[in-house]
C-alpha cells in the first residue's frame, strides 16, 4: 500500500485529500477551501495555495479509480468538476439522513450537477418518495462518552445533551420528509452511499464507518464517515472531521482498528474560546494521547484543522512530546513531505 498526501492544511489551504494506491487507487475527500481571514498570510498567498491545491487534486484524480466524499463541506468535495468524478465509483455521504440543512442543500446541488453532466437528466426526474425511517438516540452508541464524568461541568453537559437529543429528533423528522436522492449509475460513473458498508476490489478491502458526529455530540455541523482501507496486511484510516477526536468512543474505535497509517484531523485550536471550549479541547488531547499510547500505529498524519494558527504545537504540546518519548511517528502533512507548515514560516 502506498499513499500520496495530495493537500492538507499545513500546506496553506484547507483540505484533507489523500490518494491511496493499492491494486486500485482511491482518492479521498477531493476538496479545498481558502484559509480563513485570520490566517497569518496575505490574501495573494492564500489564493495561490488554494489554486495550487485545486490543480494537485485534479491531477491526483486522473490516477484514481474511486473517489470518497466523507461529507459536503467544500474542503472535502468539489462541486463541480466533471474530470474528478468521470468513469469512477463515487462513495459518498448519504444525503438523505444524518445530515444538516446546509449540507443537504450542497448535496442537492452536487447530485444535480452529477445527473446533468453524466446522465443528461435533471435530478428532479429521479428523486424518489421520502423513506419513513426510524432513528434511535445516537448517544446510546457512545457508551464511553455517555458514562464519562465531567465534574463541575456535568450538569451543564447534561443540559446540552438533552437539547442535542431534541434537535436530533427534529432533524430525523426532516429526513423523513426529504425527497430521496437515490444511488446513481451512468455508464462507468457510479454513486454509492457509503456509511456502514464494506466493499472488496481485488485484494483491496474498503470499509466505511457508520455516521459519526462532526466534532462533539450533536454537533450542529453535521455528520461524517471515516474510511478504512486494507491491502496485503496493511491498514489505513482516514478520519475525516472528528475534530481531535473529541469523542472518546471514536478514539476507542481507532485503537481497536489499530491501523498502520492514521490520517487524523486535529482540534481547531484557532477556535479555542469560541466554538471549542477548554473542556472539549482537553478531551481531544486525552483521546489523542490514548491513541498514541495504546495503538501500534507506524505513522500518524496529524494535520487537518490543526495548523491553522501559529501556536498549534504549543497548545498540543503533550501530543508531540509523548509521541517523541514513545518513538511514535506523528507529523503534519508538510513535515511528512519534508517541508515546514506554512503557518510556522516567518
C-alpha angles and dihedrals in degrees: 000000000000130000140194121211096220098183137339138171093264088066092060109268131071110263144120100198123152135168113215115200120205126131080309127034120236123195111202123203103347098196139109137189131190118256120266121264093259094057108116100245137086121269089245092057092047091053091046092053091045093052092045090052091051090053092048092050093049090049092050090050090062088066097044129101094186137028127208122205109188094185143337104270113122094238086063105041139024121230105219134001114126094201093061094059106025117122092000138113106244115206102199139179109266104257093199101067142017090032136115126230098262094050091045089056091048090049091051090053092046095050090042088058090043092055093045096047099042105023104029088230140115116250089231089066093064102035113123132214115280115274117235103224132171119226127198124206105280090210088072089069092054097075097162096046091043093055097041115117114225097187113212090006094055097094093049090047091053090052091051092047091051090052089047092053091051090049091049096053091047087053090050089058088056092051089056089054097047116106101245118253105212131212110268142217124187108170108296093348113090141170124210125177106235115197115121094357135122129209136184126207113176106305093341120102119195122191127181124202125235114264111298129197115262092235123324127018111294092005108185088219089078139233137311137183131228124227126225119192124186125188130165094341096316125110131199127187124198106195100195111199109344089134099224092333093279096182117075095216091059090054088049090051091053091049092050092048088050098193125195090226125031122190101194131177115222135217120290096250090172087065096052109140092019118058092352118057124197094253093058091040089057088051089056092052095045092048092049091049089052091052092050094047102039106034124068098225120162096202135013119192101203105185131101112101091002109083095051095108133037097245097056093110093048092049093048094037094132091061095054094041093048093047090051093047092050095042093245118153107233116164142158114243090253092054091048087055091050095256137114117248106261092231088064097048113109 
